[in-house]
């Protein structure tokens, strides 16, 4: 084998190594599941390049077999033409990879918008429930004068048993309309109460020590996006004996911290990201954590998700002043 041939092989190997490195660096969705449509989109440029290479090699072999001469030595431009073809093939793969990623970003943004629209619908439902709750409270307050008069009458007539029974009825009615969780925000109260009811149905212990930071720029709608996504993730992934979900918060000057924990028997898989891979597939693949991070960064904050033994801890930092 001549020295020129060896040099050509070495240069080809270097060229391929650089090209593969560039493509690998450019493609950021390496860990995502890929459907058939996406696979076809990405593989077409490579198939074109391989087909072109096969055609070039075919005519090269025929010429050398028929003439006994090297086509590259006889026509120097043939080698340059082959190199141009290989170079264009690599560029085509890089361009398609970039276009594919832009398409994926647009798809994720569309999915995020659809999710936000769903959350707007949820918020309307929450607001309706809050209005109903406060209407019930106003109705009870309106009737409170009558209730007091009735109790006074029963006590004055020494009907103590009837008075006690009437009082128990009032307490039961009050407990039915008074929320078990009070955060300082009626909207957040409703969200956490819904999650509490869902947890009770699934026999999951739900602990809340969350307090809404009043008199800050933090919007209840933005906070609801965070809590709905985070608690939905917890409900879907909590596992093990004595399952639980806990949420707490504290404020230090302008920093507002939210900590959400849940029991999890599995093991988070981070790979190349600071956020673990999701077990979801399809349109909502990984959207929840990214939506939480999107809102957190609107408030100059961020999130972290860690696992300590059999407990997953989601920490969310927001700047609220």
N, C-alpha and C positions, 0 to 999 in steps of 0.2 A: 504494500500500500504506500503510495507516494506521500511526501510530506504535505503537498497541497491538499490532498484528500483528507488527511488527518486534521489539518488546520480547518478545513471546511466543516468537518464533523464537530470539532471543538467550538467553532463559532456558532454552529446551529444549536448546540447544547446550551451555550451561554445565552443565545437569543431566546430560546424557549424558556429557560429558567427566569430571565428578566420578565418575559411576557406573562408567564404564569404568576409571578410575584405581583405584577401590576394588576392583573385581573383579580387575584385573591384580595389585594388591598382595596380595590375599587368596590368589590361586592360585599356589602355590609349585612346582607340577610342570610348569611351562611347557616344560621341555626334555625331558620324558619322552615316550616313544612311547605312543600312546593306542590301545587296541583299540576295536572297534565298541560293545561294552557300555558302556565308560566314556564314549564320545562321546555315546551316547544319553542316559545319565544326566545329563550336563551340559547337553545341548541342549534337554531338555524344558521347563525353566522359560522359556528364551528363546522357544521356539515358542509357549508359552501367552501370553507377553507380546505377541509379534508378532500372534498371532491376535486377542487382545483389542483391540489397537490398530486392527487392520483393521476389526473390527466397529464400534468407536466412530466411526471415520472414515467408514464406510459410511453409518451413520444420520445423521451430521453432514451429509454431502453430499446425502443424500435430502431432509432437512428444508430445507436451504438452496435446493435445486433446486425443491421444491414450493411453498415459501412466499416465497422471495426474501429471507428474513431470516436473520440469523446465529443459530444455535442457542445459541451461547455468550452472545450479548447478550440473547436472549429468556429463557433459563434459565441464570442465573449458576452454579447448582450443577453444571451439566454440565462446566464447566471444572475445577471442584474434583474432580468424580467422575473425570474423565480423569487428573488429576494423581495421585489416590489409586491408580488402577489402575497407572500407570507406577511409582509408588513401591513398591507391593506387588510388582510384577514384578521390580524391582531387588533388593528384599529376598529374594525367592524364589531369585533367581540366587545371591546371596551365601550364603544358607542351604544351598543345594544344593552350592555350591562347598566350604563348610566341611565338610558331611557327607561329600562325596566324598573330601576330604583326610583326614578321620578314618578313613574306610574304607581308604584307601591306606596310612596309617600302621599300622592293624591288620593289613593284608595283609603289609606289610613285616616287622612283628614276627613274624607267623606263619611267614613264609619264613625269617626269622632263626632262629626256634626249630627249624624243620625242619633248617636247616643245622647248628645246634649239635648236634642229635640225630645227624646224620650224622657230625659230628666226634667225638662220643662213641663211635660205632661204630668210627671210625678209631682212636681212642685205645685201645679195647679190643684192636684188632688190633695196634697198636704195642706195647702192654704184653705181649701174647702173644709177639710176636717178641723182645722184650727178655728175657722169661723163658726162651725157647728158647735165646737167645744165651748167657745166663749158665749155663744148664744144660749147654750144650756146653763152656763154659769150666771149670765144676766137674768135668765128666767128664774133661777133659784133665788138670786138676790132680790128680785122683784117680789117673790112670794114670801121672802123671809119675814116680813112684818106680820103676815097672816099666820105663819107658823109660830112666831113668838107669842102672838095673842092666844092661839090655841093652847100652847103649853102653859101660859099663865092661867088660863081658864081651868085646865085640868088640875094644875097644882092647887089653885084656889078652892076647887071643889074636892080636894084631897083624893083625886083619882090618880094615885102615884103609879100604879101598874100601867094604866093607859098612857100616862105621861112618858114612862120609860120606854114603852113600845113605840110611841110616836117619835121619841128621840132616836131610837135605833133605826127607824125607817128613814129619818132625815140623814143620819150618818151614812147609811147604805147608799142613799141617793147621791150624797156628796162624794163618796169614794168612787162611784161609778163615773163621775164627770171630772174628777180631779186627777190630773196625770201623776203617775207614780214617779216619773223622772222629770225634774225641773232644772233646766239648764240656764234659764235667763232669756231664752229665745223660744217663742211658741212654735215656730217652724221646726227647729231642731228637736224640741220636745216630742213633736209628732213623729219625726223620723226615728228617734231612739225608742219611742213607745212601740212603733211598728216592729222594729227589730227585736225588742223585748218579747212581743207576742209571738213572733216567728220562732225565736229561740225557745220559748216555753213549749211550743208545739213540737219542736224537734228534740226536746229534753236536753237543751244546752243551757248551761248556767251563764247568765248575762249580767255583767257587773259594770255599772256606769258611775264614774266620778268626773263627768264632763261638765264644764261650765263655760258658757258663751261669754267672750270678752266684750262687754258693753262699751259704748263710747269709743269705738275704734273704726278704722276704715274697712274692717273685715265684713264682707257681704254675706248674708245668710244663705243666699243662693249658691255662691261659690263654696261655702262650707258644706252645703248639702251635697254638692258633687263629690267632695272628698269623702264625706261620711257614707254616702250611699254606695260608692264604689268599694271603699275599704271594707265596710261591714258585709257587703254582698260577697266579697272574696272570702272573708272569714266564714260566713255561713256555708259556702260551697266547699271549703277545704278543712274545716275543723274536724278532727278525728281523735280516736283513742278513748281510753276509759276516762270517765268524768270530764267530758268535753266542756270547754268554757270559752267565752269571749269577754274581754274586758276593754274598756275605753276610759281614758283619763286625759286630763289636760292641766297645764299650768302656764301662767304668764309671768315673764320676767322682763320688766320695762317694756320695750317694743317687740319683744320676741314672744310668740305664742307657740307652745309645743303641744302636739297631740300624740298620744301613744296608744296604739291598738294592739292587743295581744290575743292570740288564740292557740289552743293546743293542737299540735300537728305531729302525727307519728312518722310521716315520710321525711324525705330529705330534700331541701331546696337545691336546685341545679342552676348555678350561675353562669357557667361557661365563660364567654367573653364579655359579659355585661355586669354592671353593678346591681341590676335587677334580675331576679331569677326567671327562668323560663316558665311560661304558664302551661297548664295542662289543657287549656281550652284550644279548640280548633275552630276554623271558620272565621266569620266576620269579626267576632269579638276577641280574637286571639291577642292577648296582651294589652287590650285597650284600657282596662281598669286602672292598672298602676300608672300607665302613661298619662291618663287623664288626671289622676291625682297629682302627678309631678307637674303637669301643665298648669294646673291651678296654683300649686305651691310656688312655682316660679313667677307667676303673676304677682305674688306678694314677696318677691325677692328671697324665696326660701327654697327648700328641696326636701326630698324624702330618702329614707334608707329602710331596707328590709333585711333583717338578720334572723338567724335561728340560733336559739340557745337550748341545747338538748331537744326536748320535745315541745318547745314553745317558739312560735314565730312572732317577732316584734316588728311592727311597722311604726316608724317615727316620722312625724311630719312637722317641719319647722316653717312658720310663717312670720313675716314682719308686718305687724298690724298698725304701726304708727308711722 
